[in-house]
Amino acid sequence: MSNNQPLQHDAIVLTGTSITGQAQSQIEALGGEALHLPLIEVADVQSNDDGLFLQRSQQVDWLIFTSQNAVHAFIRKMEQYEQDASLWIEQRIAVVGEKTAEALEMAGFSIHFVPTTYSADTMVKEFNRFLQPETTCLFMRGSMAKDTIPNGLKCRVETWTIYETRPTKKSIPELKEQIQHKNCTVVFASPSAVRVYAEEILPLHDWDQIQVAAIGHVTEKALIALGAWDIIQPKTYTMQQVIEEIARRKES
């Protein structure tokens, strides 16, 4: 194996909802095969109250986004109601995660608070320093989001379930085939994907048949709770960093 291609003969399976060309190129440059086999899918939640929520998002003190999925769903709502980012030019926005912030900035929004780590617990601890009891926040959430943020913030938090996360089984047969015949590192980016894997694949293929990688400590905890071990989990919660960490592990 050449030193500059530590992933040669390995398949890196990405189970999240999307894969960027950058991630695929990074894996291939390291000699690996990039496979996108999503275990979950995301869909916008449509509601008769969407227009009211969109209006409310201009009135609260803070908007809170914790995922790119929430950002993209929010932008689609803006487009649906023919509104643009200029209407939120004075709005304060708090986000969790660099990629979430980038997605908002690309759409024309300004970011005013990002916690030091990609963690809802850290978000609550650090963001509370900026809040008063009378502060109002609107939390853009997914259908499976935990209540850590709305329950932990010391102010009034309204929630808008803007997208839903659903299991998808169309990738299951191919993923089983890959695990059986290739050296696979399976990358999990959410507890939702972990749960689908545990239900559909774990009964036939134990954790020791794959190398497990996680983006984020919450995902790592979900894996540990279901018996996974020796988990690759970088300190920086990005796909780029997890791929680099996988490569370093292979080189060692």
N, C-alpha and C positions, 0 to 999 in steps of 0.2 A: 504494500500500500504506500503510495507516495505521501510525503509529509504534507503537501498542500491540498490533498484530497482525502481527508480523514473519514468522510462519509461514503467512500467508494463501496459499492455493493450493498448499501443500506437504503431502506425506504423510510422517508420521514412523512408520517401521516398527519395531516392537519385536519382536525375534527370540528373546527369552528365554522361559522356561517360563511366566511369569505376567505380568500387567499389572494394576496397581492402579487403582482409580477415581481416585485422586489424580493419577496420571500422565496418564490420559486427560483429566481436567478441565484440567490444566495445559496440555497441548498444545492443546486446543480453545479455551481462554481466549486463547491466543496466535495464534489463527486457523488452526491446522493441523488436519489429519485424523489421528487416532490409529488405527493399524492393528496389531493383534496377530497376527503370523504366525510362530509359534514354529518354530524349526529343530531343536530338541531336545526331548525329553520325559524326565521323571524318574520312576522307579518304585522302590518300596522293594525291598530285597533281603531275601528271606525265608530264614531258616536255622534249623536245629534247635538252633543254638548261641545264638540270640537271647536266651533266658532267662539263659544263663550270662554273656553279654556285659553284659546289663542289670544283673546282680548285680555283675559286675566293675566296672562304672562307679561303684559306690558305695564301692569299696575302694581305687582308685588315688588318687594325690595330686592329679592334675589331669585334667580333661576338656578336650579341645580341639575346637572347632567352627570351621570356616572358611566355612560357607555356611548360608543359611536352609534349603536343601534338607536338609542334615544335621540341623538342628534339628527340622524338621517330621517327618522320618523317625523321629528319636529319640522325639519326643512320641507318635507313633503306636505305637511299641513299648511305651511306658509304658502307654498306654491298652489295648493288647492284653493286657498282663499285669496290668492293673488296679492300677497304681501311680501315685502322684502325686508332685509336686515336693518334698513335705515329706521324702521319703526322702533327698533330696540337699541338705538344708538346710546342711550343713557342708562340702559338696563345693566345692573350688576349680575355677573354670571360666575358661579362656582362650579368647578368640574373635578372629577376624579380621573386621572390618567392623562398622559401626554397625547395619546392618539385622539381621545375625546376632545381635548383642547384644540388640536390641529384641525379636526373636522369642523369645529365651530368657527375657527379663525378663517378657514378657507371659504366659509359661507358669509364672511363679513362681520362676525361678532367679535367683541373684545372680551378677554378673560380677566377676571379680577381676583380669583382665588383658586389655587391648586394645592392640595395637601402634599406633604413631603413624601408620602408613600401612597401607592395605589391600594387604599384600604378604606372601607367604610368606617371602621373604628377610628382610624387616624383622622379621617375627614371630620367626624363628629367632634373629636377632642380639639382639633386645631381651629375648625370653623366656628365653634362656640365662642371663641374669643372676640369674634366680630359681631356677635348678635346681642340683641336686647329682647326682653320678653315680648315687646310690641312689634318686633321685626316679622315681616311676612316672607315666606319662601314658597316657591312652587317647584316641586320635585318631579321631574320627568322620569317615569319609571317603566320597567317592563313588568309583565304579568307575574313573573316568578321572583321579582326582587324582594329581598328581605326588608324588614322594617327598621333596620339599624339606624338609618338616617332620619326618617320622620319621628321615630321614638326617642332618638338621642339628642336632637337639636333643641336648645332651650329657647324656642320661639314658636310661632305659629307656622306649621308646615302643611300646605295643601299638596295633594298628590294628583297627578294626571297619568293614568295608565295609558301610555301612548303606543306601546307595541306589545305583542305577546310572543313568547318563546314556546315552540312546539317540537316534540321529538319527530325525527324523520328516520324511517327505516330503510330508505332506498339504498343507502350506502352500506348497510350491514353485511350483505353477502360478499361484496368485494373486499371489505375490511377483514372478514373472517378468512378469505382466501389469501390475502396478503400476509396475515399473521402466520398462517400455516406454512407458507412457502418462502418467506423472506425475512431478513433481519430488519425488524421494524422498530422505530421509535414513534410512539403515538403521542401527539401533543394535544393536551386538553387546555382550553381557554376559559372554561366555565364549569361550575358544578352541575349545570343542566346536562352538558355533554357527558360528564362523568356518570351521572345517573343512567342515561341511556345506554352507555357502554356496559355498566354493571348489570343492567336488566337483560340486554340482548346478546352480549358476547362473553361476559365473565363466566357464565355457567359452563361454557365449552372451552374457553381459553383462559387459563389462569394468568395472573399478573406476571409470573416469571417467564412467560413466552414473549414479552415485549419489554423494551425500555420505555419507561414512563417519563413524560415531561409535562410540566404545568406552568401556565402563565398566571401568576398571582397566588398569594398565600391562601386565599379562600378556596381556590380550586385545589391547591395542594392538600388542604385540610379535608376536603371532600374525598380525595383519593385515599388518604390515610385512613379515614373512617371506614372505607370499603376494603381495606387490606392491602393497598398498594404500598410498595416500599422502594427504596433507592431512587427517589424521585428527583429528576433534574428540574430545578426551579431557580432561575436567576434572580438576583436582587432587583434588577430593573425589569419591569413587567412589560416587555415588548417582544414581538415575534423575532426581531433581529437578535436580541440578546439570548433568547432561548435557543435559537439555531447555533449561535456561537458557543453556547455552553454545551450543547450536544456534541459539537465538533471537538471541543476541548476534552470532553469525557472519552471520546473515541481515541484521541491521541494519547491519553494517559495509560 
